[in-house]
Amino acid sequence: MYTQALDSADTAAPQGDADEGGRRERFQGRIDRDEKIEPKDWMPQEYRQTLIRQIAQHAHSEIVGMLPEGNWITRAPSLRRKVVLIAKVQDEGGHGMYLYSAAETLGVSRGALIEQLLAGRAKYSSIFNYPTLTWADIGAIGWLVDGAAIMNQIPLCRCSYGPYARAMVRICKEESFHQRQGYELMLTLARGSAAQRAMAQDALNRWWWPSLMMFGPSDAHSVHTAQSLRWKIKRFSNDELRQKFIDVTVPQAQYLGLTVPDPELRWDEPAQHYRAGPIAWSEFHAVLKGDGPCNRERLAARRAAHEAGRWVREAAAAYADKHGADAVAAPSG
Amino acid sequence: MNEDWVLYEVFLRSRSGLEHKHVGSLHAADARMAIEHARDTYTRRQEGVSIWVVRSSEIVAADPEEAEALFEPARDKIYRHPTFYTIPDEVKNL
């Protein structure tokens, strides 16, 4: 991501200048023609802020998302499952890095974003505040949580902001393995002993509703949707994406021989859609506000990791100071 | 607030014979670490056989506001393309 470090916020045209209206009109014209907006291009301050907020939340989600799965690396039941889980968690870390880089092109520093996260002032996906109680949860996360993430992220590959769209292309390519390994894990349990099947069902019971909530509040209550659609930051509304997810996922659950934990779920033949029962939004808002099962634990783990890594960062900086930052460069190839 | 390490832009040669292409950016304390981070961040699936990193601050970029002045003059010079010239079908190897 071609980055302009910290200067863009200052070099952006002062808001309210004489040609502000004209600039906005030309900007929307470019969006309407499906042109990409790049870091040095003029953009409305609200577009910049919306993107910074969204990309940073997305980056934080990737980083915090490493915790529930990392919890099971040492207890994976086979070497094959262990290398897969390590690779997946490493990917999530990489995705966080791509996204922080994209956010930085908008003129915010990485240090500031991480500080917001550690201070508890930034949001991240509500899903990662649920605990991973059994090994089946690793399967359910890959299948449902990564499945929902992919559903959200595929349209973001066409987002109007170039660096974000390019990061999403890279991420989506890598996510596909995440979802497939999760489903394969669930399939293995579903075809196993009665106890294993029960474990798989229990994981589905606990992850189904939180996965549906990942798409965000319903359209009627979503504050940002209309403007984001106009700017082509979003391409589909929360409810449209949630419906797509339900439609593809219910048959996958049926194939596993598992029951989706929604007594009101039914097939709507004329509309060719599954209709889900009502979502418990009070739970979603409680988790977002910080009162989910693991909010405090997740932030404490991030803070501890940041502190534990401090001496490494300081040593690397001291080494660079002593030897000159470019002295140990590899020869160009 | 934590001071960020230097920002580097990363370029990868995806396979022998191709040019290096920009893939993203990262922070590192020095150039050696930038190469190592680039390897972990951008080549987990054999996306590259060679890595360049360059400090972002060293890149000089054209101003998008000047795009018209820079690139517009080439638009009407269609005689720079081979299809501008009409050659009878009977003439071969041109």
Interface residues (C-beta under 8 A of the other chain):
Chain A: M1 Y2 T3 Q4 A5 E38 K40 D41 W42 A87 Q90 D91 G94 M97 Y98 S101 E104 S109 R110 G111 A112 I114 E115 R166 A167 R170 E174 R313 A316 A317 Y319 A320 H323 G324 A325 D326 A327 V328 A329 A330 S332 G333
Chain B: M1 N2 E3 D4 W5 V6 L7 E9 R13 H22 G24 S25 L26 H27 A29 D30 A31 R32 M33 I35 D40 T41 R44 R45 S50 I51 W52 V53 S56 S57 I59 A61 D63 P64 E65
